[in-house]
Amino acid sequence: MVISATGLSLQTPHFAALPPLSLYVHIPWCLKKCPYCDFNSHERRGEIPEARYVDALLADLELALPSIWGRRVHTVFFGGGTPSLFAPESIDRILAGVRARVALAPDAEITLEANPGTFERARFAGFKAAGINRLSVGVQSFDPRFLHALGRVHDADEARAAAAAAIDIFGNVNLDLMYSLPGQTLGDAQSDLDEALRFSPPHLSFYHLTIEPNTLFHRYPPSLPDDETAADIEDAIAETLGAAGYLHYETSAYARPGHECRHNVNYWRFGDYLGIGAGAHSKLSFQQRVVRQVRHKQPQQYIEEAERGTPLAEDRTVERNEIGFEFMLNALRLTEGVPVALFAERTGFPLTLVQRSLDEAERRGLIARDHQHIRPTPLGQRFLNDLQAIFLPAATPAAEAAPRPVKLVRVKP
């Protein structure tokens, strides 16, 4: 075995302590499939097999226990799809099952994504009673024109009512918005931003609309604002929210101090997460390997496989030549970057594994670093896609391809 000067193996990872662990719960159904969405979501047709799906989730978690035995779960995130389609009683049963099977931190952040199209005040209160302590509301826009263009099922009044109720009931709320929408101007985006700020949410997410494969927008592309307009909108968002006291802590996320999404920060800092549910992804560390898992994607197949005790569609070890890229892909989304020591802590390898790529990124002015910290520069934040690509296993660091502005795409495991 080859050992580095830091005492870490250059061939297999070794962890002094395992990373923090989160739990992701995927609920795949939605009222209507949005034309831009490439997540594993399925339009509701008829009755959802809610009780059977909850049984499958708990069976999946039970089967996963040996891989996380003895580890505390610090955050839980219900994503979709539209998790707020499920009854509060079902969410309560899932959380009761989680608490019965794993050590859930007493102060765990427990987030549920909600669609204003499923909003009822009593329903939101039911989620709070079930143990949800953070709500993420998928507003996307307060403008009827853009809600229609995005194929959303809610209208502007429902968006406002859901946002107001979420703030009143939960306090700890994220409002999800999108920009660079079909026909949107800088003034239109500023109006959406001003409307969101009237609710004074602790957290705001802004995602650049991108055209993804296997979506309706990919087949029938809408006319989107040009790159210059999109950049102007992005600058206006950062300037307005900075002046309002929000920290731009991650590429597409803004928060008042102390209200950063702990679950997502764990992703960006290359923590571990167990994903249960149809199509859910996991990243788990063991003493000498890091594994990635994917559950069966189709809801009915997932239910049947979970009942049979075989929910996994894929289970693979992350190779040595991939892990540096995977770490940087996540860590460089954080505006403040990460401590140098975190690379070895979370990958199990010395930082020399990505030394050539770091040198190239610094030479191109995309990162700043010293012996304690690595962070993207303002240029690196603007051209994040190119910065991340430098760390690809097959990347040639000397390449001088013209940088491309980053599009703030939404990412979920």
N, C-alpha and C positions, 0 to 999 in steps of 0.2 A: 504494500500500500504506500502511495506517495503522500507525504505529509508536508503541508505548507509551513511557513515561518510562524503562522498563528496557531499551529497545532491542529488545524482542520484537514481532513482528508481532501485530496484533490480529485478523488474518483467517486466517492459516495458521500452523501450528506451526513452530518452528525449534529445533533441538537443538544445543547446544554439544558434547554427547557423547551417544551413545545409551545407554539404560538397560542394566543387567545382563540377561543372557539365560539363561533356563532351558529345559529340554526336558521335555515331558510325553508319556508313552507310554501310550496307552489300550488295555487288554486287556479286551474287552467281555463275556467269558463268565463265568458263575458257576454254582455247583452248583444253586442254587435262587433264584428271584427273591423277595426279601424284600417283604412287603406294604407297607412304608413307603418303598421305594426308588423315586426318580424319576430316577436316573442312567441313562445309556445302557448298560444291562446286559441280558444275554440268557441265559436258563437253558440250560444245556448239554443238548442232545438228540442223543445219539449221539456220534460222534467229532468232536472239534474239529479243524479244518484248521490245526493249529499251525504246521507248516513253511511252508505257503503264506501264512499270516498274517504270519509273520516276514519272508518275502520281500516282502510288500506294505508292511510298515512301513519296510523299508530302501529300497524303491523310492520311497515317499513322502518319506522324509528326503532322498534323492538329488535329487528334484524340487524340494525346498524350499531347497536350498543357495544358489541365487542371492539369496534374500531374507535370508540371514543370513551371507553370505560375509565371512570375515575376523573374525567375532565369536566370542568364547570362551563356552562353555557352562559355567555355574557350578554348576548343580544338575540332576539328572535324577530324575523321579518316575514310577514305574510304578503307574498307578491302574486302577480297573475299576468294575464287574466284580470278578473275583478273579484278580489277576495270578499268585498262587501256584498257580493251576491249571496254569500252564505249567511245563514241565520246566526245571530249572536250566540244561540245555544250550541251551534256546531263549533264556533270558535272557542267557546268555553270548554267544550269537551276535548278539543285538540290541546288546549293549554293545560287542562287537568291531566291529560295523558302525558304531556311533556314533563310536567312537574313530578309525576309519579315515576318517571323513568330516568331522568337526568338531574344533575345538580344545577338548578337554575339560580343564577346570582340574585340575591335579594333586591338589588337595584337594577335588574336587567331592563334594558330598553326593549320594548315589545311594540313593533310597528305593524300597522295594517294599512294596505293601500285601499282607497275608497274612490268610487266613481260618483260624481254628483247625480248621475242618472239613476243611482240606486239609493239616493238620499231620503231618509226619514229621520227626524230628530230622535224618535224613540229607538230606532235601530242604532244610531250612533251611541246613545246612552247605554244600550245593551252591550255594545262592544267594549265600552269603558268598564262596565260591571264585570265583563268576562276576563278582564286583565290587560286589555290593550291600553298602553299609556302614551302612544304616539300615533297620530293619524297622518297619512300622506294622501292628499286630495288631488286627484288628476284633473285639474281645471283646464289646462292647456291654453285657454284664452277666455277672456270675458267678452269678446266681440262676436256677435251672432254670425257675421260673415265668415270668420275663420273657424268657428265651431262647425259650421256647415261644410266648409272646404275640407276639414279634417275628418268628417264623417262621424262626429261625436253624437252621442244619443241625448246629451243634456243641452239645455239652452243657457243663455247668459244669466237669467234670473235664478235658475237652479244652481249654477256655479256659485253665485253670490250667497245664496241661502246655505249651501253646503259648507262654504268657507267660514261663514259667520257662526254656524252651529258647531263646526269642528273646533274653532278657537274658544267658543264659550264652554264646550263640554270637556275638551282635552287640554287646551292651552298649548301643549307641546305638539305643534302641527307643522307639516311641510305643505306648501302649495307648489304643485308641479305645473310649469308653463313651458310652452314651446315658442320658438321664434324662427324667423326666415320662412314664414308661411306663405302660401300662394297669394300673390298680390299685396303682401304686407309692406308698408313703408316704415321708415324710422319713426314717424309720428304715431303710426298705429301701434308699433311695439312699445313706444313710450307710454301710450294710453293704457295698454295692458299692465305694464309695470306699475304705473301710478295707481291703477285699480287694485292690484295685489297689495300694495303698500298701505292702502286704507285699512286693511285688516290687521296690519302690523304682525304678520306671522313670525315666529321665531326662526323659521327656515324657509328658504325659497330655492327651487331648482329651475334652471333654464336650459332647455335642450334645443340644439339646432336641428330643425327638421332635415333629415337626410333620406334619400331614396335608397331603400334597401332591397336586395334581391328577394324574390318570392313574396312580394307585396303587390297590392293593386296599383299603388303609385309607380311601381317599377314597370308594370305593363302599360300604364297610361299616365306618363309623367306630367304633373302639373307645372305651370310656369312659376318658378321660384325667384326671389330676389337675387341679384348678382352678388358676387363675393364681396364687393366693396360695400354694398348696402348691408349685407350680413355682418361685416366687420364693424361698421358704424353702429349697428344695433348692439352688438356685443360690447363695444366700448361704452355705449350709453347705459347699458345694464350695470356694468362694473362701476361706472362713475356715480350713477344714481344710488345704487345700493351701498357703495362705500360711504357716500355722504350721509346716508340714513343709518349708519352704524353697523352694517353687516360686514362680516369677514368673508372674503372670497377664498375659502379654504381648499376648494377642489375645483377642477376645471369647470364643472357645471353647477356647483353648489355654493350657496351663500347662507350664512347663519349669524345670528346674534351670538356674542361670546358665550360659550358653554352650551350651545344648542346644536352643535355639529352632529350629524347623524353618526352615532357610534357604530352602528352596524356597517354602514358603507365605509367608514374610516378603517374598520378592520379588514375589509377587502383591499383597500388601497395600500395598507401597510403589510399586505401579504400574510394576514392572519389565516386561520383555518375556518372552514365552514362546512357543515353537513347540510346538504339539500335533500329534502324529501318531497315527494309529489311528482306528478307527471312531467318528465323532461327536466327535472331539477338537477343542478350540477353541484358537486362537492369538491373541495380541495382539503385533503387531510394529511398531516405530517406524522410520520413514525420515526423511530430512532435513526434509521438509515435509509429512508426513502420518503418521497412525497407522492401521493397518489391523487389522481383525478377520476371522478366517477360521474356517470350520467344515468339517470333513471329512464325507463321506457317512456316515450314521448306521448303516445296516444292515450287519452284518459282511460278508455275502456281496457286497453291492453295493460296499462299500468295497474289498474285495480286487480285484474286477473292475475298478473304476475306477482303482485304484492301478496295476494291471498295464497299463492303457491309458494311464497318464500323466495322469489327470484325477481325483485324489483329492478336490479341493475341491468342496464343495456350495455354499459361500458365501464371497465375498471382498469386503469393503466397507471404505470409508474411514470412520473415526469423525468425525462432524461436529463443528464448533466448539462448537455448543450442547449436545453430549453429553459432551464430554471432561471438563469440570469435575465433573459428576455421577459419571462413571466413576472419576475419581481419588478423590473423597471417599467413594464407596461402599466402596472398598477401604481407604483410609488411616485412616478413622475407626473401623475395627475394631481398630486397634492401641491398646492401653491408653495408651502413652506418646505417641500421636499421631505427627506428622511435623514435621521442620523446615520452616519457611515456604518456604525456597529450593527444597525438593523439588518443589513444584507446578510451577514453571517448568522445572526440570530434566527432569521426567517427562512433562509435557503439551506443552511447547514454547510455552506461553502465559503471560502475566503473571498474578499472583494476582488482579488486578482483574477478571478474567473471572468470578469467583465472589464478588465483594466484597459484594453485597447479601445473598446467602445466608449468608455468614459473619457479617455484622452481625446478621441475624435469629437465627441459631443462638446467637450470644453473648447477645443480648437475652433469649432464652428460657432461658438458663442451661445450654445443652447442650454448649457448647464453652468452653474457656479458651484465650486466645492472647496473645502479645506479638509483638514484632518478630522473634523467632527461632523460635517454636514454635506449633503448633496441636494441641490434644489434646481428646478428649471428656472432659467432667466426669463424675463418678459418675452424675449424672442422665442425661447423654447416653449413657453406656454402658448404663444400664437401659432407656432409650427410644431405642435405636439406630435402629430402623426409622423413627421420626419424624425423628430427626436427619438421616439419609441422605435422606429424602424432601424436605427443605428445598432440596436441591441439584438436584432433578429439573428438567429443562429447562422443563417447563410449570408448575413449582411457583409458588405465590404466597406469597412470604415472609411477608406480613402475616397469613396464615391462622392461626387460633388453634384448630385441631382438638385435641381432647383427646389427649394423648400415650398411646401404647400400649407396653407393655413389649416389649423385644426377645426373640425366641425364637432361641436359638443354633443356627441351622440349619447344616448341613454344606454347604460350597461347594467345588466343584471346577470348573476350566475344562473 
